[in-house]
Amino acid sequence: MNIWSKYEKCRNYIEENGLINRTNEQWDFYLDNQWNVGQNTTLSTGTALPFLNIIKSSIKFQLSTIAQNQMIPTFNYNGGDLNPDVEKGKIEVAKLLNKRLHDDWKLSKQKEKSWNIIKQGLIQGDAYQYCGTADPIVTGK
Protein backbone atom coordinates (compact mmCIF):
# COMPACT_ATOMS: atom_id res chain seq x y z
CA MET A 1 0.00 0.00 0.00
CA ASN A 2 1.57 3.30 -1.06
CA ILE A 3 1.57 6.47 1.03
CA TRP A 4 -1.25 8.11 -0.94
CA SER A 5 -3.53 5.12 -0.38
CA LYS A 6 -2.76 5.23 3.33
CA TYR A 7 -3.56 8.95 3.39
CA GLU A 8 -6.89 8.42 1.62
CA LYS A 9 -7.81 5.51 3.90
CA CYS A 10 -7.09 7.65 6.96
CA ARG A 11 -8.96 10.65 5.58
CA ASN A 12 -11.98 8.51 4.68
CA TYR A 13 -12.03 6.96 8.14
CA ILE A 14 -11.93 10.40 9.76
CA GLU A 15 -14.77 11.71 7.59
CA GLU A 16 -16.98 8.59 7.82
CA ASN A 17 -16.78 8.50 11.62
CA GLY A 18 -17.09 12.28 12.12
CA LEU A 19 -13.95 12.33 14.22
CA ILE A 20 -13.10 15.97 13.61
CA ASN A 21 -16.56 17.08 14.73
CA ARG A 22 -16.44 14.75 17.75
CA THR A 23 -13.02 16.06 18.74
CA ASN A 24 -14.24 19.65 18.43
CA GLU A 25 -17.19 18.78 20.68
CA GLN A 26 -14.91 17.23 23.26
CA TRP A 27 -12.79 20.38 23.28
CA ASP A 28 -15.96 22.51 23.55
CA PHE A 29 -16.95 20.55 26.65
CA TYR A 30 -13.50 20.95 28.15
CA LEU A 31 -13.47 24.70 27.43
CA ASP A 32 -16.93 25.22 29.05
CA ASN A 33 -18.51 25.71 25.64
CA GLN A 34 -20.77 22.65 25.79
CA TRP A 35 -23.93 24.69 25.32
CA ASN A 36 -22.84 25.85 21.90
CA VAL A 37 -25.07 23.24 20.23
CA GLY A 38 -25.18 25.04 16.90
CA GLN A 39 -21.65 23.92 16.14
CA ASN A 40 -21.99 20.48 17.71
CA THR A 41 -24.07 18.22 15.51
CA THR A 42 -24.11 15.17 17.77
CA LEU A 43 -25.17 17.30 20.71
CA SER A 44 -28.25 18.66 18.97
CA THR A 45 -30.28 15.58 19.92
CA GLY A 46 -32.71 17.46 22.12
CA THR A 47 -31.38 15.93 25.32
CA ALA A 48 -30.58 18.14 28.29
CA LEU A 49 -26.96 19.17 28.42
CA PRO A 50 -25.10 18.89 31.73
CA PHE A 51 -25.27 21.91 34.00
CA LEU A 52 -21.86 21.42 35.58
CA ASN A 53 -18.70 20.78 33.61
CA ILE A 54 -17.15 17.78 35.33
CA ILE A 55 -14.88 17.01 32.40
CA LYS A 56 -12.32 19.74 33.16
CA SER A 57 -11.87 18.69 36.79
CA SER A 58 -11.64 15.04 35.76
CA ILE A 59 -8.97 15.85 33.15
CA LYS A 60 -6.99 17.91 35.67
CA PHE A 61 -7.15 15.08 38.20
CA GLN A 62 -5.99 12.49 35.68
CA LEU A 63 -3.21 14.76 34.40
CA SER A 64 -1.95 15.52 37.90
CA THR A 65 -1.97 11.81 38.75
CA ILE A 66 0.15 11.06 35.69
CA ALA A 67 2.40 14.10 36.37
CA GLN A 68 3.38 12.71 39.77
CA ASN A 69 5.45 10.09 37.98
CA GLN A 70 7.57 12.09 35.58
CA MET A 71 8.93 9.96 32.77
CA ILE A 72 12.45 10.79 31.59
CA PRO A 73 14.50 8.31 29.61
CA THR A 74 17.84 7.35 31.11
CA PHE A 75 20.85 5.37 30.01
CA ASN A 76 21.92 2.62 32.38
CA TYR A 77 24.84 0.32 32.32
CA ASN A 78 24.47 -2.76 34.50
CA GLY A 79 27.95 -4.15 34.17
CA GLY A 80 29.01 -7.53 32.96
CA ASP A 81 32.38 -6.68 31.45
CA LEU A 82 35.35 -8.73 32.60
CA ASN A 83 37.70 -5.82 32.01
CA PRO A 84 37.19 -3.25 34.81
CA ASP A 85 38.57 -0.41 32.66
CA VAL A 86 35.99 -1.10 29.93
CA GLU A 87 33.22 -1.29 32.52
CA LYS A 88 34.33 2.00 34.10
CA GLY A 89 34.38 3.62 30.66
CA LYS A 90 30.87 2.42 29.85
CA ILE A 91 29.56 3.74 33.16
CA GLU A 92 31.13 7.14 32.43
CA VAL A 93 29.61 7.18 28.93
CA ALA A 94 26.16 6.44 30.42
CA LYS A 95 26.60 9.31 32.91
CA LEU A 96 27.61 11.71 30.13
CA LEU A 97 24.70 10.62 27.94
CA ASN A 98 22.27 11.13 30.84
CA LYS A 99 23.62 14.61 31.54
CA ARG A 100 23.33 15.57 27.86
CA LEU A 101 19.85 14.05 27.59
CA HIS A 102 18.58 15.87 30.68
CA ASP A 103 20.08 19.18 29.56
CA ASP A 104 18.49 18.81 26.11
CA TRP A 105 15.24 17.68 27.75
CA LYS A 106 15.06 20.93 29.72
CA LEU A 107 16.17 23.17 26.85
CA SER A 108 13.55 21.76 24.48
CA LYS A 109 10.85 21.93 27.19
CA GLN A 110 9.95 18.27 26.74
CA LYS A 111 8.19 18.14 30.11
CA GLU A 112 5.66 20.80 29.07
CA LYS A 113 5.26 19.25 25.63
CA SER A 114 4.62 15.79 27.04
CA TRP A 115 1.97 17.07 29.47
CA ASN A 116 0.33 19.00 26.64
CA ILE A 117 0.15 15.81 24.56
CA ILE A 118 -1.23 13.84 27.51
CA LYS A 119 -3.84 16.53 28.16
CA GLN A 120 -4.91 16.48 24.52
CA GLY A 121 -5.15 12.70 24.63
CA LEU A 122 -7.30 12.81 27.76
CA ILE A 123 -9.66 15.34 26.20
CA GLN A 124 -9.88 13.79 22.74
CA GLY A 125 -9.61 10.16 23.73
CA ASP A 126 -8.64 7.98 20.80
CA ALA A 127 -9.90 10.65 18.44
CA TYR A 128 -7.91 10.63 15.23
CA GLN A 129 -4.59 10.91 13.54
CA TYR A 130 -4.71 14.21 11.71
CA CYS A 131 -4.16 13.77 8.00
CA GLY A 132 -5.43 17.15 6.90
CA THR A 133 -8.79 18.20 5.51
CA ALA A 134 -7.68 19.70 2.22
CA ASP A 135 -7.13 17.48 -0.78
CA PRO A 136 -3.48 17.91 -1.87
CA ILE A 137 -4.36 17.19 -5.50
CA VAL A 138 -6.81 20.11 -5.52
CA THR A 139 -4.67 22.51 -3.48
CA GLY A 140 -1.45 21.56 -5.26
CA LYS A 141 0.44 20.95 -1.99
Residue frames relative to the residue before (quaternion, step in Angstrom):
aa qw qx qy qz dx dy dz
M 1.0000 0.0000 0.0000 0.0000 0.00 0.00 0.00
N 0.3215 -0.7669 0.5229 0.1873 3.59 -0.67 1.06
I 0.7131 -0.4847 0.3054 0.4042 3.55 -1.29 0.35
W 0.6421 0.5229 -0.3382 0.4471 3.61 0.99 -0.73
S 0.6372 0.5162 -0.3275 0.4694 3.59 1.00 -0.75
K 0.6367 0.5151 -0.3263 0.4720 3.57 1.02 -0.77
Y 0.6319 0.5301 -0.3261 0.4619 3.57 1.00 -0.84
E 0.6847 0.4852 -0.2906 0.4596 3.59 0.83 -0.96
K 0.6283 0.5294 -0.3349 0.4614 3.58 1.00 -0.79
C 0.6628 0.4948 -0.2970 0.4771 3.58 0.94 -0.89
R 0.6631 0.5079 -0.3066 0.4566 3.59 0.86 -0.92
N 0.6570 0.5084 -0.3073 0.4642 3.58 0.96 -0.87
Y 0.6375 0.5252 -0.3264 0.4595 3.57 0.98 -0.82
I 0.6471 0.5226 -0.3109 0.4598 3.58 0.95 -0.91
E 0.6998 0.4691 -0.2733 0.4643 3.58 0.87 -0.95
E 0.6692 0.5173 -0.3058 0.4371 3.61 0.87 -0.92
N 0.7585 0.3700 -0.1970 0.4989 3.58 1.00 -0.79
G 0.4213 -0.7399 0.4442 0.2787 3.60 1.26 0.12
L 0.2169 0.8370 -0.4846 0.1321 3.57 1.08 0.65
I 0.6182 0.5322 -0.3637 0.4498 3.60 1.03 -0.63
N 0.6649 0.4926 -0.3027 0.4729 3.58 0.91 -0.89
R 0.6523 0.5136 -0.3158 0.4594 3.59 0.96 -0.84
T 0.6488 0.5076 -0.3158 0.4707 3.57 0.99 -0.81
N 0.6319 0.5210 -0.3296 0.4698 3.59 0.99 -0.80
E 0.6414 0.5179 -0.3213 0.4660 3.59 1.01 -0.78
Q 0.6544 0.5102 -0.3218 0.4560 3.56 0.94 -0.84
W 0.6482 0.4870 -0.3191 0.4907 3.58 1.05 -0.72
D 0.6029 0.5472 -0.3617 0.4541 3.62 1.04 -0.69
F 0.6491 0.5062 -0.3183 0.4702 3.57 0.94 -0.85
Y 0.6666 0.5039 -0.3082 0.4547 3.57 0.87 -0.90
L 0.7410 0.4120 -0.2131 0.4856 3.59 0.99 -0.85
D 0.5256 -0.6632 0.3823 0.3711 3.61 1.28 0.44
N 0.5103 0.6359 -0.4158 0.4029 3.56 1.12 0.66
Q 0.3107 0.8164 -0.4552 0.1725 3.58 1.24 0.33
W 0.6494 0.5195 -0.3346 0.4431 3.59 1.18 -0.28
N 0.5081 0.6331 -0.4192 0.4065 3.54 1.30 0.10
V 0.0367 -0.8700 0.4917 -0.0014 3.57 0.69 1.15
G 0.5525 0.6397 -0.3966 0.3581 3.59 1.09 -0.56
Q 0.7253 0.4039 -0.2360 0.5051 3.57 1.07 -0.70
N 0.7080 0.4455 -0.2466 0.4893 3.57 1.20 -0.46
T 0.2589 -0.8212 0.4872 0.1457 3.57 -0.12 1.25
T 0.7008 0.4509 -0.3080 0.4590 3.62 0.89 -0.69
L 0.6306 0.5230 -0.3477 0.4559 3.58 1.22 -0.23
S 0.6230 0.5506 -0.3518 0.4301 3.60 1.17 -0.34
T 0.2868 0.7766 -0.5035 0.2473 3.56 0.82 1.06
G 0.5560 -0.6144 0.3929 0.3987 3.56 1.26 -0.11
T 0.5451 0.6036 -0.4192 0.4036 3.60 1.19 -0.06
A 0.5738 -0.5995 0.4336 0.3512 3.55 -1.18 0.56
L 0.3570 -0.7321 0.5429 0.2044 3.52 -0.88 0.97
P 0.5948 -0.5934 0.3916 0.3753 3.61 -1.06 0.61
F 0.4649 -0.6889 0.4870 0.2685 3.54 -1.06 0.80
L 0.7676 0.2741 -0.1503 0.5595 3.56 0.98 -0.88
N 0.3609 -0.7134 0.5566 0.2257 3.54 -1.06 0.74
I 0.0757 -0.8201 0.5671 0.0142 3.57 -0.20 1.27
I 0.5020 0.6771 -0.4182 0.3387 3.57 1.25 -0.27
K 0.6643 0.5199 -0.3204 0.4310 3.60 0.84 -0.95
S 0.6863 0.4665 -0.3011 0.4698 3.60 0.85 -0.88
S 0.6225 0.5338 -0.3367 0.4627 3.58 1.07 -0.68
I 0.6474 0.5098 -0.3086 0.4752 3.59 0.98 -0.89
K 0.6590 0.5055 -0.3147 0.4596 3.60 0.91 -0.89
F 0.6419 0.5154 -0.3275 0.4637 3.59 0.98 -0.80
Q 0.6743 0.4905 -0.3003 0.4632 3.58 0.84 -0.94
L 0.6601 0.5087 -0.3073 0.4594 3.59 0.94 -0.88
S 0.6715 0.4838 -0.3112 0.4671 3.60 0.91 -0.82
T 0.6106 0.5414 -0.3492 0.4605 3.59 1.09 -0.64
I 0.6685 0.4725 -0.2939 0.4935 3.57 0.96 -0.85
A 0.6585 0.5436 -0.3123 0.4163 3.61 0.97 -0.88
Q 0.5616 0.6099 -0.3960 0.3947 3.60 1.15 -0.42
N 0.7449 0.3048 -0.1807 0.5652 3.56 1.18 -0.51
Q 0.1359 -0.8295 0.5388 0.0563 3.53 0.32 1.28
M 0.2353 -0.7824 0.5666 0.1072 3.54 -0.90 0.98
I 0.1088 0.7620 -0.6290 0.1089 3.57 -0.60 1.17
P 0.4171 -0.7020 0.5062 0.2774 3.58 -0.77 0.92
T 0.0606 -0.7862 0.6143 0.0287 3.55 -1.13 0.66
F 0.3683 -0.6871 0.5796 0.2374 3.51 -1.28 0.50
N 0.0423 -0.7989 0.6000 -0.0084 3.56 -0.82 1.00
Y 0.1058 -0.7506 0.6450 0.0972 3.48 -1.15 0.63
N 0.2175 -0.8302 0.5085 0.0697 3.56 -0.59 1.17
G 0.6085 -0.5908 0.3524 0.3956 3.57 1.17 0.28
G 0.3743 0.7344 -0.5247 0.2127 3.51 -1.27 -0.31
D 0.5726 0.5771 -0.3942 0.4286 3.59 1.24 -0.10
L 0.4542 -0.6846 0.5019 0.2702 3.55 -1.02 0.81
N 0.6830 0.4493 -0.2720 0.5076 3.54 1.12 -0.67
P 0.3782 -0.7596 0.4770 0.2291 3.64 -0.46 1.12
D 0.6128 0.5478 -0.3602 0.4413 3.62 1.09 -0.58
V 0.6444 0.5051 -0.3122 0.4818 3.58 1.03 -0.83
E 0.6497 0.5139 -0.3190 0.4604 3.58 0.94 -0.86
K 0.6458 0.5154 -0.3151 0.4670 3.59 0.95 -0.87
G 0.6513 0.5193 -0.3085 0.4593 3.58 0.99 -0.83
K 0.6649 0.4968 -0.3056 0.4665 3.59 0.97 -0.82
I 0.6225 0.5233 -0.3389 0.4731 3.58 1.06 -0.68
E 0.6514 0.5103 -0.3086 0.4691 3.60 0.98 -0.82
V 0.6301 0.5230 -0.3281 0.4709 3.58 1.01 -0.82
A 0.6485 0.5118 -0.3211 0.4630 3.61 0.93 -0.85
K 0.6419 0.5166 -0.3216 0.4667 3.61 1.00 -0.80
L 0.6652 0.4995 -0.2995 0.4672 3.59 0.94 -0.88
L 0.6460 0.5116 -0.3175 0.4692 3.58 0.99 -0.83
N 0.6500 0.5131 -0.3188 0.4611 3.60 0.98 -0.80
K 0.6432 0.5110 -0.3302 0.4649 3.58 0.97 -0.82
R 0.6665 0.4950 -0.3001 0.4698 3.59 0.90 -0.91
L 0.6490 0.5233 -0.3146 0.4540 3.57 0.94 -0.89
H 0.6954 0.4715 -0.2842 0.4619 3.59 0.85 -0.94
D 0.6213 0.5209 -0.3426 0.4745 3.60 1.06 -0.68
D 0.6741 0.4789 -0.2878 0.4832 3.59 0.91 -0.91
W 0.5977 0.5744 -0.3430 0.4418 3.58 1.09 -0.77
K 0.6934 0.4619 -0.2688 0.4834 3.57 0.93 -0.92
L 0.6629 0.5228 -0.3118 0.4360 3.59 0.89 -0.93
S 0.7445 0.3901 -0.2247 0.4929 3.58 0.96 -0.81
K 0.3990 -0.7577 0.4394 0.2713 3.59 1.34 0.17
Q 0.1204 0.8387 -0.5172 0.1211 3.55 0.97 0.92
K 0.5900 0.5788 -0.3740 0.4208 3.59 1.07 -0.68
E 0.6869 0.4719 -0.2797 0.4767 3.58 0.84 -1.00
K 0.6539 0.5174 -0.3166 0.4522 3.57 0.98 -0.84
S 0.6670 0.4980 -0.3176 0.4541 3.58 0.92 -0.83
W 0.6584 0.4863 -0.3265 0.4727 3.63 0.97 -0.73
N 0.6073 0.5439 -0.3512 0.4605 3.58 1.10 -0.64
I 0.6581 0.4981 -0.3026 0.4767 3.58 0.97 -0.85
I 0.6475 0.5080 -0.3212 0.4685 3.59 0.97 -0.83
K 0.6383 0.5248 -0.3234 0.4610 3.59 0.97 -0.86
Q 0.6577 0.5004 -0.3140 0.4674 3.58 0.91 -0.88
G 0.6504 0.5162 -0.3141 0.4602 3.57 1.00 -0.80
L 0.6491 0.5079 -0.3215 0.4662 3.59 1.01 -0.76
I 0.6744 0.4824 -0.2996 0.4719 3.59 0.98 -0.77
Q 0.7703 0.3862 -0.1918 0.4698 3.57 0.77 -1.05
G 0.3267 -0.7234 0.5376 0.2844 3.57 1.10 -0.51
D 0.7139 -0.3711 0.3070 0.5084 3.56 -1.00 -0.75
A 0.0029 0.8813 -0.4723 0.0135 3.52 0.90 1.04
Y 0.7178 -0.4047 0.3093 0.4746 3.60 0.15 -1.14
Q 0.3990 -0.6190 0.6048 0.3033 3.47 -1.38 0.27
Y 0.3656 -0.7639 0.4853 0.2174 3.56 -0.55 1.11
C 0.0596 -0.8033 0.5925 -0.0027 3.53 -0.74 1.12
G 0.6124 -0.5508 0.3550 0.4422 3.57 1.22 0.12
T 0.3342 -0.7529 0.5335 0.1918 3.55 -1.16 0.58
A 0.6347 0.5050 -0.3415 0.4748 3.58 1.20 -0.30
D 0.4256 -0.6807 0.5314 0.2706 3.55 -1.09 0.69
P 0.4159 -0.7413 0.4625 0.2522 3.63 -0.52 1.11
I 0.5972 0.5574 -0.3755 0.4378 3.60 1.08 -0.57
V 0.6876 0.4687 -0.2752 0.4815 3.58 0.98 -0.87
T 0.7416 0.4137 -0.2365 0.4722 3.60 0.85 -0.93
G 0.4209 -0.7317 0.4479 0.2946 3.59 1.21 -0.32
K 0.5913 0.5651 -0.3754 0.4360 3.61 1.22 0.36
